[in-house]
């Protein structure tokens, strides 16, 4: 995880000064830089742009794209839409959660994985579906979930 440098945050904020409707793109850029939106950056944005912290947190907590805590190198999303759920998605999610030792929306202690429950990925015909980063794994089983975890563990340590 990259250390938060307030000078870097201020440089990013300065690029958005005197522009309208910049809060979401500004937060996206900060998250792109750090992998999440650090609390310290909210304070800098508030002071530099004259926006109340509560307004900033309102955006951060409303949109699912923003994270307030560091995320893992790989985000695992397990579909829980009706088709995936019926075909074993819940069991796969529970198994991965137990295997990683994290709850849903948690991140492993080594910072390698974050686990998310997703309402629907729109690939019902491929269910159950597990997505790691941008890689879709359809017709997943618990055994295939094990293989996926191992594959990304190896990639993560290279």
N, C-alpha and C positions, 0 to 999 in steps of 0.2 A: 504494500500500500504506500502510495506517495505521501510524504509529509506535507501538511498544509503550510504554505508560505504565504503570509498575509500580503506581502509585496506583490506576489503573482496574482492574488485575488484582486488587489487594488488595480493592477494593470488591466485585468479583464473588465472590471467594472468601469474603468475610465473609457473604454471603447464604446460603452453604451450611454455615457453621459449625454444629456440634452436631447435624447431621442424619446419618442413616445412608444408605449406598448412594448417595452424591452424586457420586462421581468422574466417571462418564460424563456426567450432565447438566451438571456444572461444566465439563468439557472441551468439551462441545458449545457451551456459552455463550461460552467464551473463543474457540473457533474461529469462532463466528458473529460475534464482535466484530472479529477480526483476519483471518479468512480461512484461518487455520492456527493451530496451537498453538505459540506461540513458546517457545523453550527457557527464557527468563527466567521465563515463567509457571509452568513445571514447578517451578522453584526456589521460587517464592512459595507454590505449593500445598503443596509438601513442608514448608516451614517453618511455614506458617499452620495446616495441618491435621494435621501430624505423620505424614505418609505418606512412606515412602521413595521417592526419585525412581525407583528401579527398578520399583516397583509402578505408578507413573504411566506410565512408558515401556512397561511390559508391556501396559497398556490401549491406549496410543497406537499401538503397533506391531501389536497383534492385530486391531483393528477397522479395516477399509478406509476407514471414513468419516472418519478423522482424518488430517490432514496436518501434517508437521513442518517443511515449507518453504512459503514463500508460493506461492500458486496464481495462475494467470492470471485475468483478468476473465471469460474464457469457457473452460469446460472442454469439450474435444472428446473424446467417447467413440466409439470405432469397435468395433463388435461383431465378435468373432472366434469366435462359436459356429459349429458345423458348417455350417449352411445359409449363413450370411453369408460364412464363410471360403471355401466352395466357389464362391459367386457373386461373388467378387472382393474380399471384405473385407480380406484381407491386402494386396492391391495398393493399395487405397485408403488403408489405414493407412500403408504404406510411402511412398506419394506425399505424403500430408499431412505425415508426419514430415520428409521431404526438403524439402518446400515451406516448412515453418516453421523448418527448421534445428534441430529438437530431437528427442531420443530419446523413446521412450514413457516416460511419467511425468515428462517434462521440461516446463519452462515457457519460453516465448520471452523473449528479453532485454528486450523492451518491456513484459512483464508482461500482454500481451493474451490469450495462449492457453496452456492446459495441455493436453497430449495423453495420453489413457489408452487402453489396450487393455482391452476388457471381454469376459469369457468368454461371456456370453449376455445379451441384452436381452429375450428372450422374444417377439420379433416376427419369427419365422422367415419368415413369409409375405411380409414386406416387405423381405427381405434383398437386398443388404447394407444395414445400417442405420448411420447416423452420427447421434449426438445431440450437440447443442451447447446447453449449459445444460439447459433442459427441452424444447427443440425437437427432435422426431424428424424425420429425413430418410430415408425409405425408398426402396428400389430405387436406391440411390446408384450413381453412376459416378464415375470420376476427374474427368470434366469438371464434374459436379455438385458434387463436393468442392471444386473450384476456385471455383465460384460461391458456395458456402457460406462459404469462407474470406474471399472478397472482401466479401460481405455483412456479416460480423461485423467485418471490419477497418474498414469504413465506420462501422458502429454504434459501434465502440470509440473512434473519434476524434471523435464528435459531442459 
